[in-house]
Amino acid sequence: MEKTLFGLTIYTMRLLSIFLFSTCLCFSYPSAERMNLQTLYNSLDPTSISKLFAFYELYPDTDLGKDALKRVWDLIYLHKDKGDKTPVSIKLPDLDIGAMIALINKQPYEKETNITLKQLDQIEKISSHLKNRTLKGYGVLEKEEVMKLSSDEIDLARALLLYQYEASEDPIYEVRKYEANLDLMALQILARLSKDATDLEKIHAINHFIFHEMKFRFPPHSLWAKDIDIYTFLPSVIDNRQGVCLGVSILYLALAQRIDVPLEIITPPGHIYVRYKDGDTIINIETTARGVNTPSDMYLGINTKLLHERSLKEVVGMAFVNQASVMLHRKDYDTAVSLYEKAMPFTPDDDLIKLLLGITYLMQYENEKAEDLFKQIAGKTFIDAVHEETIPMDYLSGNATVDAIEAVFTPVDETRDSILQKQKILLSCLEECPKFRAGQLQLAVSWLQLGRGKEALEALKKCYELDKKDPTMNYYLTVLSLQRLQYQEAWNFLTHTKEILSSNNHNPKMLKSLEYQLRCVYPNPIHKICN
């Protein structure tokens, strides 16, 4: 007799199992697809507007796709007042999601994204709650109007873009296009913040978005050394995701204005970074190093005794100065003069711009204009410096010719040949102008670049005889004397450096470090270590 189980034969049970398995196969494919879609949805960053938009565009007719879109609107409207919110059903038919995704996710190697006026209107509508909309400068449509604004009324992005595209066929379109990009960035940053987020949380969110999510970076030296102006302009920084200190700082400030973070602009010599300050809390945001909080004393040097704070209006002028300096090095003096003159109204009291514009006038043989500027700053110590700028006084007193000044500003590309070429020009000019202090210092620097310490020390001693009160000169002499085992001379120069700086209430960290090194190899009991 055939075996049975629960009244069924074994054969019958096998047939039933095959039927049930086949039935499961028939219904497993849709179920698996739903499970895979759910897994994909669950893997998305729930605060990423671009990823949620992309998911909706791929699966618009699914429940999960609709959930993704609803999540997007919740994120966008998170920081809007209730009265400003429009029902999603009204906005959906008109919104071009593809255009928004293209703007947000555009890669540096991709072609420029074309966007219509209707799409710009849509983006501006959903971004209407951003804080920069309350600035008077946001409504400015002509660059001439920017000058009439006070610094706290300026919308930095709008001001810079108006000047950037003043020669464009449709400047307002270009301005709106890049502002739309900034608006979408700001919306994404806000999507990761609560309505009551603190300023510190906002700074952390900006840092994460710019440097980790979008991966903005400082360009390789071989690129920015030749085209620093490209990496300064806001559109180029956005398109390439690369920028020098000024370029990325401008981007950072433009976003901060949109999400309501009060920041200060600080300019050590040849540099710029942004800073958050609230009472005793100071956070430096180093935009060339992914926003790290660098200690303030790291920005101070031997001749830099304080950190110069700038206004937003001055930042507009600094963008022109950066571009002008490139033109100066390229010997395109007409363009350089035009840019420096354009910067002057934004920073009328900036002695550095007066110096650079005066030098450029000399290169054009407009000596009277140069002398007028030099007379304003001759013998004057710049606001953040310990020692005076020497070029104006040396020129006015006949210790420097136009050719000698041009030689000082001759660029080198760090190859031996370029250094030797500049050194040859300097030596020729210094035969005629032996008392030109900046020229003698540049000659010493060229010897250092060539690794010729003995010759550099001799050149620096000539500089010292010309200007014994220059702390930078004394510092370099201390370092070279220490390297060449001339310890007592090193102590003499170090002591003189400290005397100069102490009279300016300045005690930089690098000087303490140098004294410590000297004490380790040659203790001198008559000197007390600086605190």
C-alpha positions as CSV (number, residue, x, y, z in Angstrom):
1,M,0.0,0.0,0.0
2,E,1.3,3.5,-0.9
3,K,2.4,5.5,2.1
4,T,0.3,8.4,3.3
5,L,0.8,11.5,5.3
6,F,-2.2,13.5,6.7
7,G,-4.3,11.4,4.4
8,L,-2.3,12.4,1.2
9,T,-0.1,10.1,-0.7
10,I,3.6,11.0,-1.0
11,Y,3.1,11.4,-4.8
12,T,0.2,13.8,-4.3
13,M,2.2,15.9,-1.9
14,R,5.1,16.2,-4.5
15,L,2.7,17.4,-7.1
16,L,1.2,19.9,-4.7
17,S,4.7,21.2,-3.8
18,I,5.7,21.6,-7.4
19,F,2.4,23.6,-8.0
20,L,3.0,25.8,-5.0
21,F,6.6,26.5,-6.0
22,S,5.6,27.3,-9.6
23,T,2.9,29.7,-8.3
24,C,5.5,31.4,-6.1
25,L,7.7,31.9,-9.2
26,C,4.8,33.4,-11.1
27,F,4.3,36.1,-8.4
28,S,7.9,36.6,-7.2
29,Y,9.1,38.9,-10.0
30,P,6.8,41.9,-9.3
31,S,7.4,41.4,-5.6
32,A,11.1,41.3,-6.0
33,E,11.0,44.4,-8.1
34,R,9.0,46.2,-5.4
35,M,11.5,45.0,-2.8
36,N,14.5,46.2,-4.9
37,L,12.8,49.6,-5.4
38,Q,12.2,49.8,-1.7
39,T,15.8,48.9,-0.9
40,L,17.0,51.6,-3.4
41,Y,14.7,54.2,-1.8
42,N,15.8,53.3,1.7
43,S,19.5,53.7,0.6
44,L,18.9,57.3,-0.4
45,D,20.1,60.1,1.8
46,P,16.7,61.3,3.1
47,T,18.0,64.9,3.2
48,S,19.4,65.0,-0.4
49,I,17.1,67.0,-2.6
50,S,19.0,66.1,-5.8
51,K,18.9,62.3,-5.1
52,L,15.2,62.4,-4.1
53,F,14.4,64.4,-7.3
54,A,16.4,61.9,-9.4
55,F,14.5,59.0,-7.8
56,Y,11.2,60.6,-8.6
57,E,12.2,61.3,-12.2
58,L,13.1,57.6,-12.7
59,Y,10.0,56.2,-11.0
60,P,7.3,59.0,-11.2
61,D,4.3,56.7,-11.3
62,T,5.2,54.6,-8.3
63,D,4.1,55.2,-4.7
64,L,7.8,55.4,-3.6
65,G,8.5,58.0,-6.4
66,K,5.6,60.1,-5.2
67,D,6.9,59.7,-1.6
68,A,10.3,60.9,-2.7
69,L,8.8,64.0,-4.3
70,K,6.7,64.8,-1.3
71,R,9.9,64.5,0.8
72,V,11.6,67.0,-1.5
73,W,8.9,69.6,-0.9
74,D,9.0,69.0,2.8
75,L,12.7,69.7,2.8
76,I,12.4,72.8,0.6
77,Y,9.5,74.2,2.7
78,L,11.1,73.3,6.0
79,H,12.4,76.8,6.5
80,K,9.5,78.6,4.9
81,D,6.8,80.3,6.9
82,K,3.4,78.6,6.8
83,G,1.9,81.4,4.9
84,D,4.4,81.2,2.1
85,K,3.8,77.5,1.4
86,T,1.9,76.6,-1.8
87,P,0.2,73.2,-2.1
88,V,2.4,70.7,-3.9
89,S,-0.4,69.8,-6.3
90,I,-0.3,73.4,-7.7
91,K,3.5,73.5,-8.2
92,L,4.0,70.0,-9.6
93,P,2.8,70.5,-13.2
94,D,4.9,73.6,-13.8
95,L,8.2,72.5,-12.2
96,D,11.0,71.3,-14.5
97,I,12.7,68.8,-12.2
98,G,15.2,67.8,-14.9
99,A,16.6,71.4,-15.0
100,M,17.0,71.4,-11.2
101,I,18.8,68.1,-11.2
102,A,21.1,69.3,-14.0
103,L,22.1,72.4,-12.1
104,I,22.6,70.6,-8.8
105,N,24.6,67.6,-10.2
106,K,26.5,69.3,-13.0
107,Q,30.1,68.0,-13.0
108,P,33.2,70.1,-13.8
109,Y,33.8,68.2,-17.1
110,E,30.2,68.6,-18.4
111,K,29.1,71.3,-20.8
112,E,27.3,74.4,-19.6
113,T,23.7,73.7,-18.6
114,N,21.1,75.6,-20.7
115,I,18.2,76.8,-18.6
116,T,15.1,78.7,-19.7
117,L,13.6,81.8,-18.2
118,K,10.6,79.8,-17.1
119,Q,12.9,77.4,-15.2
120,L,14.7,80.3,-13.6
121,D,11.3,81.7,-12.5
122,Q,10.5,78.3,-10.9
123,I,13.7,78.1,-9.0
124,E,13.5,81.7,-7.8
125,K,9.9,81.0,-6.6
126,I,10.8,78.1,-4.4
127,S,13.9,80.0,-3.1
128,S,12.0,83.1,-2.2
129,H,12.4,82.6,1.5
130,L,16.2,82.7,1.4
131,K,17.7,85.4,3.7
132,N,19.5,87.3,0.9
133,R,16.1,88.3,-0.5
134,T,15.8,90.8,2.3
135,L,19.0,92.7,1.2
136,K,18.5,95.8,-0.8
137,G,21.4,94.7,-3.1
138,Y,19.3,91.7,-4.3
139,G,17.1,94.0,-6.2
140,V,19.9,95.8,-7.9
141,L,20.0,95.4,-11.7
142,E,22.8,97.8,-12.7
143,K,26.4,97.7,-11.5
144,E,26.3,101.5,-11.0
145,E,23.7,101.0,-8.3
146,V,26.0,98.7,-6.3
147,M,28.3,101.6,-5.4
148,K,25.4,103.5,-3.8
149,L,24.7,100.7,-1.3
150,S,26.2,100.4,2.1
151,S,28.2,97.3,2.9
152,D,25.5,95.7,4.9
153,E,23.0,96.1,2.0
154,I,25.2,94.4,-0.6
155,D,24.2,91.0,-2.0
156,L,27.8,89.8,-2.7
157,A,26.9,87.3,-5.5
158,R,24.6,89.8,-7.3
159,A,27.2,92.6,-7.1
160,L,30.1,90.5,-8.5
161,L,28.0,88.8,-11.2
162,L,26.7,92.2,-12.5
163,Y,30.3,93.3,-13.0
164,Q,31.4,89.9,-14.3
165,Y,28.8,89.9,-17.1
166,E,28.6,93.6,-17.8
167,A,29.7,93.0,-21.4
168,S,27.4,90.0,-21.9
169,E,24.6,90.1,-24.5
170,D,22.1,89.3,-21.7
171,P,23.8,90.1,-18.4
172,I,20.7,89.7,-16.2
173,Y,20.1,86.2,-17.6
174,E,23.7,85.2,-16.7
175,V,23.3,86.7,-13.2
176,R,20.0,84.8,-12.6
177,K,21.5,81.5,-13.9
178,Y,24.3,81.5,-11.4
179,E,22.1,82.8,-8.6
180,A,19.8,79.9,-9.3
181,N,22.7,77.6,-8.8
182,L,23.6,79.3,-5.5
183,D,19.9,79.1,-4.4
184,L,19.7,75.4,-5.0
185,M,22.9,74.9,-3.0
186,A,21.5,76.9,-0.2
187,L,18.2,74.9,-0.2
188,Q,20.2,71.7,0.0
189,I,22.2,73.0,3.0
190,L,19.0,74.1,4.7
191,A,17.5,70.7,4.1
192,R,19.9,69.2,6.5
193,L,19.2,71.8,9.2
194,S,16.3,72.2,11.7
195,K,14.4,75.5,11.7
196,D,16.1,76.5,15.0
197,A,19.6,75.5,13.9
198,T,22.5,77.5,15.5
199,D,25.1,79.4,13.5
200,L,27.7,76.8,14.3
201,E,25.4,74.0,12.9
202,K,24.9,76.1,9.8
203,I,28.7,76.5,9.4
204,H,29.2,72.8,9.8
205,A,26.5,72.2,7.1
206,I,28.1,74.6,4.7
207,N,31.5,73.0,5.2
208,H,30.1,69.5,4.6
209,F,28.2,70.5,1.5
210,I,31.0,72.6,-0.2
211,F,34.1,70.5,0.7
212,H,32.8,67.0,1.1
213,E,29.6,66.6,-0.9
214,M,30.4,68.9,-3.8
215,K,34.2,68.5,-3.3
216,F,35.3,72.0,-4.0
217,R,39.1,72.1,-3.9
218,F,42.1,74.4,-4.2
219,P,43.5,74.0,-7.7
220,P,47.0,72.5,-8.4
221,H,49.7,75.1,-8.3
222,S,50.6,74.5,-12.0
223,L,47.1,75.7,-12.9
224,W,46.3,78.6,-10.5
225,A,49.8,80.2,-10.8
226,K,49.1,80.9,-14.4
227,D,45.3,81.5,-14.3
228,I,44.6,82.8,-10.8
229,D,41.9,85.1,-12.1
230,I,39.9,82.2,-13.4
231,Y,39.9,80.6,-10.0
232,T,38.7,83.8,-8.4
233,F,35.6,84.5,-10.4
234,L,32.4,83.1,-8.9
235,P,31.0,81.5,-12.1
236,S,34.3,79.7,-12.8
237,V,34.5,78.5,-9.2
238,I,31.0,77.1,-9.4
239,D,31.5,75.5,-12.8
240,N,34.9,73.9,-12.1
241,R,34.5,73.3,-8.3
242,Q,38.0,74.7,-7.9
243,G,39.0,78.0,-6.5
244,V,41.8,80.0,-4.8
245,C,41.2,81.5,-1.4
246,L,39.3,84.5,-2.6
247,G,37.1,82.5,-5.1
248,V,36.0,79.9,-2.5
249,S,35.6,82.5,0.2
250,I,33.2,84.5,-2.1
251,L,31.2,81.3,-2.7
252,Y,31.1,80.7,1.1
253,L,29.9,84.2,1.8
254,A,27.3,84.0,-0.9
255,L,25.8,80.9,0.7
256,A,26.1,82.3,4.2
257,Q,24.1,85.3,3.1
258,R,21.4,83.0,1.9
259,I,21.1,80.9,5.1
260,D,21.6,83.8,7.5
261,V,25.1,83.2,8.9
262,P,27.0,86.4,10.0
263,L,30.6,86.1,8.9
264,E,33.6,88.3,8.9
265,I,36.2,88.6,6.1
266,I,39.8,88.6,7.2
267,T,42.8,89.4,4.9
268,P,46.3,88.5,6.0
269,P,48.9,89.6,3.4
270,G,48.3,87.7,0.2
271,H,45.4,85.7,1.6
272,I,41.7,85.8,2.6
273,Y,39.5,83.6,4.8
274,V,36.2,84.0,6.6
275,R,35.6,84.0,10.3
276,Y,32.7,83.5,12.6
277,K,32.8,85.5,15.8
278,D,30.3,85.5,18.7
279,G,31.6,87.0,21.8
280,D,34.7,85.0,22.9
281,T,33.9,82.3,20.3
282,I,36.0,82.6,17.2
283,I,35.9,80.1,14.4
284,N,38.3,80.6,11.5
285,I,37.1,79.0,8.3
286,E,40.1,78.2,6.1
287,T,38.6,77.9,2.6
288,T,41.7,76.5,1.0
289,A,41.8,73.6,3.5
290,R,38.2,72.3,3.5
291,G,37.0,74.8,6.1
292,V,39.3,73.8,9.0
293,N,39.5,76.1,12.0
294,T,43.1,77.3,11.8
295,P,44.3,79.2,15.0
296,S,44.5,82.9,14.4
297,D,48.1,83.2,15.4
298,M,49.0,81.0,12.5
299,Y,48.1,83.9,10.2
300,L,50.4,86.4,11.9
301,G,53.9,86.9,10.7
302,I,57.0,88.8,11.7
303,N,55.7,91.9,9.9
304,T,52.0,91.1,10.3
305,K,50.8,92.3,13.7
306,L,47.1,92.1,13.3
307,L,44.4,90.5,11.1
308,H,42.7,93.1,8.8
309,E,38.9,92.8,8.7
310,R,37.2,93.7,5.5
311,S,33.6,94.7,4.5
312,L,31.6,93.0,1.8
313,K,32.0,96.1,-0.3
314,E,35.8,95.8,-0.1
315,V,35.5,92.1,-1.1
316,V,33.9,93.3,-4.4
317,G,37.0,95.5,-4.9
318,M,39.4,92.7,-4.0
319,A,38.0,90.5,-6.8
320,F,39.2,93.2,-9.3
321,V,42.6,93.5,-7.4
322,N,43.2,89.8,-7.9
323,Q,42.5,90.0,-11.6
324,A,44.6,93.2,-11.9
325,S,47.6,91.6,-10.2
326,V,47.5,88.9,-12.8
327,M,47.5,91.5,-15.6
328,L,50.4,93.3,-13.9
329,H,52.5,90.1,-13.9
330,R,51.6,89.5,-17.6
331,K,52.6,93.1,-18.3
332,D,49.2,94.0,-19.6
333,Y,49.4,97.3,-17.9
334,D,46.4,99.0,-19.6
335,T,44.0,96.2,-18.3
336,A,45.7,96.2,-14.9
337,V,45.2,100.0,-14.5
338,S,41.6,99.7,-15.6
339,L,40.9,97.0,-13.0
340,Y,42.8,98.7,-10.1
341,E,40.8,101.9,-10.9
342,K,37.6,99.9,-10.8
343,A,38.6,98.5,-7.4
344,M,39.5,101.9,-5.9
345,P,35.9,103.2,-5.2
346,F,35.2,100.0,-3.2
347,T,38.3,100.4,-1.1
348,P,39.2,104.1,-1.2
349,D,41.5,104.0,1.8
350,D,43.4,100.8,0.9
351,D,47.1,101.7,0.8
352,L,48.0,98.4,-0.9
353,I,45.8,99.2,-3.9
354,K,47.4,102.7,-4.1
355,L,50.8,101.1,-4.1
356,L,50.0,98.6,-6.8
357,L,48.2,101.2,-9.0
358,G,51.1,103.5,-8.5
359,I,53.5,100.8,-9.7
360,T,51.4,100.1,-12.7
361,Y,51.3,103.8,-13.6
362,L,55.1,103.7,-13.5
363,M,55.1,100.8,-16.0
364,Q,53.0,103.0,-18.3
365,Y,55.4,105.9,-17.8
366,E,52.6,108.0,-16.2
367,N,55.0,109.2,-13.5
368,E,53.0,112.1,-12.2
369,K,50.0,109.8,-11.4
370,A,52.3,107.4,-9.7
371,E,54.0,110.1,-7.7
372,D,50.7,111.5,-6.5
373,L,49.8,108.0,-5.1
374,F,53.2,107.4,-3.7
375,K,53.2,110.7,-1.8
376,Q,50.0,109.5,0.0
377,I,51.7,106.4,1.4
378,A,55.4,107.2,1.5
379,G,56.9,106.4,4.9
380,K,53.5,105.0,6.0
381,T,53.1,101.7,7.8
382,F,50.1,99.7,6.5
383,I,47.3,99.0,9.0
384,D,48.4,95.4,9.6
385,A,52.1,95.8,9.4
386,V,55.0,96.6,11.8
387,H,57.3,98.2,9.2
388,E,56.7,100.7,6.5
389,E,56.4,99.8,2.8
390,T,59.7,101.0,1.3
391,I,59.1,101.2,-2.5
392,P,57.2,104.6,-2.5
393,M,59.9,106.3,-0.4
394,D,62.8,104.8,-2.3
395,Y,61.3,105.9,-5.6
396,L,60.5,109.4,-4.5
397,S,64.0,109.8,-3.0
398,G,65.7,108.7,-6.2
399,N,66.9,105.3,-4.8
400,A,64.8,103.3,-7.2
401,T,64.2,103.6,-10.9
402,V,61.2,102.3,-12.9
403,D,63.3,99.4,-14.3
404,A,64.4,98.5,-10.8
405,I,60.9,98.4,-9.5
406,E,59.8,96.3,-12.5
407,A,62.6,93.9,-11.8
408,V,61.3,93.3,-8.3
409,F,57.9,92.3,-9.7
410,T,59.3,90.0,-12.3
411,P,57.6,86.6,-11.7
412,V,59.5,83.3,-11.5
413,D,58.1,79.8,-12.2
414,E,60.4,78.1,-9.6
415,T,62.7,76.7,-12.3
416,R,66.4,77.5,-11.9
417,D,66.5,79.3,-15.3
418,S,63.7,81.7,-14.3
419,I,65.4,82.5,-11.0
420,L,68.7,83.1,-12.6
421,Q,67.1,85.3,-15.2
422,K,65.4,87.5,-12.5
423,Q,68.7,87.6,-10.5
424,K,70.6,88.8,-13.5
425,I,68.1,91.6,-14.0
426,L,68.2,92.6,-10.3
427,L,72.0,92.7,-10.3
428,S,72.0,95.0,-13.3
429,C,69.5,97.3,-11.7
430,L,71.2,97.4,-8.3
431,E,74.4,98.6,-9.9
432,E,72.5,101.8,-10.7
433,C,70.3,101.7,-7.5
434,P,72.4,100.2,-4.7
435,K,70.2,101.7,-2.0
436,F,66.9,100.2,-3.3
437,R,65.8,98.2,-0.3
438,A,63.2,96.0,-2.0
439,G,65.6,95.2,-4.8
440,Q,68.3,94.1,-2.3
441,L,65.8,91.9,-0.5
442,Q,64.7,90.3,-3.7
443,L,68.3,89.6,-4.6
444,A,68.7,87.8,-1.2
445,V,65.6,85.8,-1.8
446,S,66.9,84.7,-5.2
447,W,70.0,83.3,-3.6
448,L,67.9,81.5,-1.0
449,Q,65.8,80.0,-3.9
450,L,69.0,78.7,-5.4
451,G,70.1,77.2,-2.1
452,R,73.1,79.6,-1.8
453,G,73.0,80.5,1.9
454,K,76.4,82.2,2.0
455,E,75.5,84.6,-0.8
456,A,72.0,85.2,0.7
457,L,73.5,86.1,4.0
458,E,75.8,88.6,2.4
459,A,73.0,90.2,0.5
460,L,70.8,90.4,3.6
461,K,73.6,92.1,5.5
462,K,73.6,94.8,2.8
463,C,69.9,95.2,3.3
464,Y,70.4,95.4,7.0
465,E,72.8,98.3,6.6
466,L,70.2,100.1,4.5
467,D,67.3,99.6,7.0
468,K,68.2,98.2,10.5
469,K,64.6,98.6,11.7
470,D,63.1,96.1,9.3
471,P,62.0,93.2,11.5
472,T,61.7,90.8,8.5
473,M,65.3,91.5,7.6
474,N,66.5,90.8,11.1
475,Y,64.5,87.6,11.3
476,Y,66.0,86.3,8.1
477,L,69.5,87.2,9.3
478,T,68.8,85.3,12.5
479,V,67.7,82.2,10.6
480,L,70.7,82.2,8.2
481,S,73.2,82.9,11.0
482,L,71.8,79.9,12.9
483,Q,72.0,77.7,9.8
484,R,75.6,78.7,9.3
485,L,76.5,78.1,12.9
486,Q,77.1,81.7,13.6
487,Y,75.3,81.5,16.9
488,Q,76.4,84.8,18.6
489,E,75.4,86.8,15.5
490,A,72.1,84.9,15.5
491,W,71.5,86.0,19.0
492,N,72.3,89.6,18.2
493,F,69.8,89.7,15.2
494,L,67.2,87.8,17.3
495,T,67.5,90.3,20.1
496,H,67.1,93.2,17.7
497,T,64.1,91.6,16.1
498,K,62.4,91.2,19.5
499,E,63.1,94.9,20.4
500,I,61.5,96.1,17.1
501,L,58.4,93.9,17.6
502,S,58.0,94.5,21.3
503,S,57.8,98.2,20.6
504,N,54.7,97.3,18.4
505,N,53.3,95.0,21.1
506,H,53.8,92.1,18.7
507,N,55.2,88.7,19.8
508,P,54.5,86.2,16.9
509,K,54.6,82.4,17.4
510,M,57.2,81.9,14.8
511,L,59.7,84.1,16.7
512,K,59.2,82.1,19.8
513,S,59.9,78.9,17.8
514,L,63.1,80.4,16.4
515,E,64.3,81.4,19.8
516,Y,63.6,77.9,21.2
517,Q,65.7,76.4,18.3
518,L,68.6,78.8,19.0
519,R,68.5,78.0,22.7
520,C,68.7,74.3,22.1
521,V,72.0,74.6,20.2
522,Y,73.5,77.6,21.9
523,P,72.1,78.6,25.3
524,N,72.7,82.2,26.2
525,P,72.0,83.0,29.8
526,I,71.8,86.8,29.3
527,H,68.5,86.3,27.3
528,K,65.2,85.2,28.8
529,I,63.0,83.1,26.7
530,C,59.9,85.0,25.4
531,N,56.6,84.0,26.8
